[in-house]
């Protein structure tokens, strides 16, 4: 039997919400798809819930259990075991609109695109708030990159369907960043997407989860999102991508720096000014000149505070903040 779409879903201790996610998938108007659930070392009832759901509904879905390796490696395991020609990644606590796969698939096929993505909402309790509104529009390679790095278009986990051949032909996988791995994957994917299409309809619902890394107290793990951007910039330079795109990425980097600095500010009240000045020098030497200029033009105190984080692998271990 031909399977057109494969959904890859990592699951770790997801017993509270995975049933709703699977149930919404079972209600999809397009039926020609599979779901590969990777149980990433859960210690709760996640595995048994998934098994019972698949058996009760007699679904041709796969459940793969492995020791805990992290979300990115769980997705890589899923990729290795799928049968479809198109891929969508979905987290175990989020869900799709009933017509999501149908809309994403036929929009992609109709426009002969490599990738399709939709608008989506943030769900907190009983309230929905639209995070990204995308018009019905077709993009060439550079237009999508430009909008992505300006945060005006957001193809990513949950709202995006793309050709599997893009990752097969270019050896793309999820890296082991503890934050920013999803964005890094899609930034790399965009290097090979020549044509894409966005859908105005709200097809994906991102559930607020107060235990996720981005919703807990500040952690140095979040620094990985910065390193992932820096690594992508190097990858883009190696592919001789237009310098304008690189400049957009530098601005994207600044926004990541600012976000980390604000989080760090909230978590630390007392910071030594001598440490700030010392690391200020290091960050200016490290970053490209155009980024350094942007740093000077931005909120200095917040960005200098980030330098504490950016170089934590060397000096931060010996600092008492």
C-alpha positions as CSV (number, residue, x, y, z in Angstrom):
1,X,0.0,0.0,0.0
2,X,1.4,3.4,-1.0
3,X,1.8,5.8,1.9
4,X,2.0,9.4,0.8
5,X,2.6,11.2,4.1
6,X,4.6,10.2,7.2
7,X,4.1,12.0,10.5
8,X,7.1,11.7,12.9
9,X,6.2,12.1,16.6
10,X,8.7,12.0,19.4
11,X,7.1,11.2,22.8
12,X,8.6,11.5,26.2
13,X,6.4,11.2,29.3
14,X,3.4,12.4,27.3
15,X,0.6,10.5,29.0
16,X,-1.4,13.6,29.8
17,X,-1.9,14.8,26.2
18,X,-0.8,12.2,23.6
19,X,-4.3,10.6,23.4
20,X,-5.8,13.9,22.2
21,X,-3.0,14.3,19.7
22,X,-3.5,10.8,18.3
23,X,-7.2,11.1,18.3
24,X,-7.1,14.3,16.2
25,X,-4.8,12.6,13.7
26,X,-7.2,9.7,13.4
27,X,-9.9,12.2,12.4
28,X,-7.9,13.6,9.5
29,X,-9.9,14.0,6.3
30,X,-7.0,12.8,4.2
31,X,-6.4,9.1,5.2
32,X,-3.3,8.2,3.2
33,X,-0.7,8.7,5.9
34,X,1.1,6.9,8.6
35,X,2.3,8.0,12.1
36,X,5.6,6.9,13.5
37,X,5.7,7.5,17.2
38,X,9.1,7.3,18.9
39,X,8.8,6.6,22.6
40,X,12.0,8.2,23.8
41,X,12.5,6.4,27.1
42,X,9.3,7.5,28.8
43,X,8.8,6.5,32.4
44,X,5.1,7.0,32.5
45,X,2.2,5.4,30.7
46,X,3.0,6.9,27.3
47,X,3.9,3.6,25.6
48,X,0.9,1.7,26.8
49,X,-1.5,4.5,25.8
50,X,-0.1,4.6,22.3
51,X,-0.2,0.8,22.0
52,X,-3.8,0.6,23.1
53,X,-4.8,3.4,20.7
54,X,-3.2,1.8,17.7
55,X,-4.6,-1.6,18.5
56,X,-8.1,-0.4,19.3
57,X,-8.4,1.7,16.1
58,X,-6.6,-1.0,14.0
59,X,-4.2,1.6,12.6
60,X,-1.1,0.9,10.4
61,X,1.0,3.2,12.6
62,X,4.3,2.4,14.1
63,X,5.5,2.6,17.7
64,X,9.2,2.5,18.3
65,X,10.7,2.5,21.8
66,X,14.2,3.5,22.6
67,X,16.3,4.7,25.5
68,X,16.1,8.4,26.2
69,X,18.2,10.3,23.6
70,X,16.4,13.6,23.3
71,X,13.8,15.0,21.0
72,X,16.1,15.5,18.0
73,X,17.5,11.9,18.1
74,X,13.9,10.6,18.5
75,X,13.0,12.4,15.3
76,X,16.1,11.0,13.5
77,X,14.9,7.5,14.6
78,X,11.5,8.2,13.1
79,X,12.9,9.5,9.8
80,X,14.8,6.2,9.4
81,X,11.6,4.2,9.7
82,X,9.1,6.1,7.6
83,X,7.6,4.9,4.3
84,X,6.0,8.2,3.0
85,X,7.2,10.5,0.3
86,X,6.3,13.6,2.4
87,X,7.1,14.4,6.0
88,X,5.4,16.4,8.8
89,X,6.9,16.6,12.3
90,X,4.4,16.8,15.2
91,X,5.1,17.0,18.9
92,X,3.1,14.7,21.2
93,X,1.4,17.6,23.0
94,X,0.3,19.6,20.0
95,X,-2.4,18.8,17.4
96,X,-3.6,19.4,13.8
97,X,-6.9,20.7,12.5
98,X,-8.9,17.8,11.0
99,X,-8.2,19.0,7.4
100,X,-4.6,19.9,8.0
101,X,-2.9,17.1,6.0
102,X,-5.4,17.5,3.1
103,X,-4.8,21.2,2.8
104,X,-1.0,21.0,3.2
105,X,-0.7,18.1,0.7
106,X,-3.0,19.4,-2.1
107,X,-1.5,22.9,-1.8
108,X,2.0,21.5,-2.2
109,X,0.9,19.3,-5.2
110,X,-1.2,21.9,-6.9
111,X,1.7,24.4,-6.9
112,X,4.4,21.9,-7.6
113,X,6.3,23.0,-4.5
114,X,8.9,21.4,-2.3
115,X,7.3,22.5,0.9
116,X,3.9,23.9,2.2
117,X,3.2,25.5,5.6
118,X,0.2,27.0,7.3
119,X,-0.8,29.7,9.9
120,X,-1.0,28.4,13.4
121,X,-2.2,29.2,16.9
122,X,-0.9,29.1,20.4
123,X,-3.3,27.4,22.9
124,X,-3.3,28.3,26.5
125,X,-6.1,26.6,28.5
126,X,-9.3,27.3,26.6
127,X,-7.9,30.3,24.7
128,X,-6.3,30.4,21.2
129,X,-4.0,33.1,20.1
130,X,-2.8,33.1,16.5
131,X,1.0,33.2,16.5
132,X,1.7,33.3,12.8
133,X,-0.6,34.4,10.1
134,X,0.6,33.4,6.7
135,X,-1.2,34.5,3.5
136,X,-2.0,32.2,0.6
137,X,1.2,32.8,-1.2
138,X,4.0,31.2,-3.3
139,X,7.6,31.8,-2.5
140,X,10.9,31.3,-4.4
141,X,14.0,30.2,-2.5
142,X,15.3,33.6,-1.4
143,X,11.9,35.2,-0.6
144,X,11.2,32.5,1.9
145,X,14.6,32.7,3.4
146,X,14.3,36.5,3.8
147,X,10.9,36.3,5.5
148,X,12.0,33.4,7.7
149,X,15.0,35.3,9.1
150,X,12.9,38.4,9.6
151,X,10.5,36.1,11.5
152,X,7.6,37.0,9.1
153,X,7.3,33.4,7.9
154,X,7.6,30.4,10.1
155,X,7.7,26.9,8.5
156,X,8.6,24.5,11.3
157,X,7.4,21.7,13.6
158,X,3.7,21.0,13.2
159,X,2.7,23.3,10.5
160,X,4.9,22.2,7.6
161,X,4.8,19.4,5.0
162,X,7.8,18.8,2.8
163,X,9.3,16.3,0.3
164,X,11.3,13.5,2.0
165,X,13.8,13.6,-0.9
166,X,15.1,17.0,0.4
167,X,16.6,15.3,3.5
168,X,17.5,12.1,1.7
169,X,19.5,13.8,-1.0
170,X,21.2,16.3,1.3
171,X,21.9,14.3,4.5
172,X,19.8,16.6,6.7
173,X,19.1,15.5,10.3
174,X,18.4,16.9,13.7
175,X,21.5,17.9,15.7
176,X,21.9,17.4,19.4
177,X,21.3,21.1,20.4
178,X,19.3,21.3,23.7
179,X,17.6,24.4,22.3
180,X,17.2,25.6,18.8
181,X,17.5,22.1,17.1
182,X,14.1,22.5,15.3
183,X,15.0,25.9,13.9
184,X,18.4,24.7,12.9
185,X,16.9,21.7,11.0
186,X,14.5,24.0,9.0
187,X,17.2,26.6,8.3
188,X,19.3,23.9,6.8
189,X,16.3,22.5,4.9
190,X,15.6,25.9,3.3
191,X,18.9,25.7,1.5
192,X,17.3,23.0,-0.7
193,X,13.7,24.3,-1.0
194,X,13.4,26.0,-4.4
195,X,9.6,26.7,-4.2
196,X,7.2,26.8,-1.3
197,X,3.7,27.8,-0.6
198,X,1.9,29.1,2.5
199,X,-1.7,28.6,3.6
200,X,-3.8,31.2,5.3
201,X,-5.9,28.6,7.2
202,X,-5.0,27.9,10.8
203,X,-4.1,24.2,10.6
204,X,-1.7,23.7,13.6
205,X,-2.3,24.2,17.3
206,X,0.8,24.7,19.6
207,X,-0.1,23.8,23.2
208,X,1.5,25.7,26.0
209,X,3.5,23.3,28.1
210,X,5.0,24.8,31.2
211,X,7.6,22.0,31.5
212,X,9.3,22.6,28.2
213,X,12.8,24.1,28.1
214,X,11.5,27.4,26.7
215,X,8.9,27.8,29.4
216,X,10.9,27.0,32.5
217,X,13.3,29.2,34.5
218,X,16.4,30.3,32.6
219,X,18.9,27.5,31.8
220,X,22.2,27.6,30.0
221,X,20.8,24.9,27.8
222,X,19.0,27.7,25.9
223,X,22.4,29.0,24.8
224,X,22.4,26.2,22.2
225,X,19.9,28.2,20.1
226,X,22.7,30.8,19.7
227,X,25.3,28.2,18.7
228,X,22.9,26.7,16.2
229,X,22.4,30.0,14.5
230,X,26.2,30.6,14.3
231,X,26.7,27.2,12.8
232,X,23.9,27.8,10.2
233,X,25.6,31.0,9.2
234,X,28.8,29.1,8.4
235,X,26.8,26.5,6.5
236,X,25.2,29.2,4.4
237,X,28.5,30.8,3.7
238,X,29.9,27.5,2.5
239,X,26.9,27.2,0.1
240,X,27.7,30.8,-1.2
241,X,24.3,32.0,-0.3
242,X,23.5,35.6,-1.2
243,X,25.2,38.0,1.3
244,X,21.8,39.7,1.9
245,X,20.5,36.5,3.3
246,X,23.6,36.2,5.6
247,X,22.9,39.7,6.8
248,X,19.3,38.8,7.6
249,X,20.7,35.8,9.6
250,X,23.0,38.1,11.5
251,X,20.0,40.2,12.5
252,X,18.2,36.9,13.4
253,X,21.2,36.1,15.6
254,X,20.9,39.5,17.4
255,X,17.3,38.7,18.3
256,X,18.3,35.3,19.7
257,X,21.0,37.1,21.7
258,X,18.4,39.6,23.0
259,X,16.0,36.9,24.0
260,X,18.6,35.0,25.9
261,X,19.8,38.2,27.7
262,X,16.3,39.1,28.8
263,X,15.8,35.6,30.2
264,X,19.1,35.8,32.0
265,X,18.3,39.2,33.4
266,X,15.2,37.9,34.9
267,X,17.0,35.0,36.5
268,X,20.0,37.0,37.9
269,X,19.7,40.2,39.9
270,X,23.3,40.7,40.9
271,X,25.9,40.9,38.1
272,X,29.5,42.0,38.4
273,X,30.2,45.0,36.1
274,X,33.9,44.0,35.7
275,X,32.8,40.6,34.3
276,X,30.4,42.4,31.9
277,X,33.2,44.7,30.6
278,X,35.6,41.8,30.2
279,X,33.2,39.7,28.2
280,X,32.0,42.7,26.3
281,X,35.4,42.8,24.7
282,X,35.3,39.1,23.8
283,X,31.9,39.2,22.2
284,X,32.9,42.2,20.0
285,X,36.1,40.4,18.8
286,X,34.1,37.2,18.1
287,X,31.2,38.6,16.1
288,X,31.4,40.0,12.5
289,X,31.8,43.7,12.2
290,X,28.2,44.3,11.0
291,X,26.8,42.4,13.9
292,X,29.1,44.3,16.4
293,X,27.7,47.5,15.0
294,X,24.1,46.3,15.6
295,X,25.1,45.4,19.1
296,X,26.2,49.0,19.7
297,X,23.0,50.3,18.2
298,X,20.8,48.1,20.4
299,X,20.1,48.0,24.1
300,X,23.7,47.7,25.3
301,X,23.1,46.6,28.9
302,X,21.0,43.6,27.8
303,X,23.3,42.6,25.0
304,X,26.4,42.9,27.2
305,X,24.7,40.7,29.8
306,X,24.3,38.1,27.1
307,X,28.0,38.0,26.7
308,X,28.1,36.3,30.1
309,X,26.1,33.5,28.5
310,X,27.7,33.4,25.1
311,X,31.1,32.6,26.5
312,X,30.0,30.4,29.4
313,X,32.0,27.4,28.4
314,X,35.3,29.3,29.2
315,X,34.9,31.8,31.9
316,X,31.4,31.1,33.3
317,X,32.5,27.9,35.1
318,X,34.8,30.0,37.4
319,X,32.4,32.8,38.0
320,X,30.0,33.1,41.0
321,X,27.0,35.1,39.9
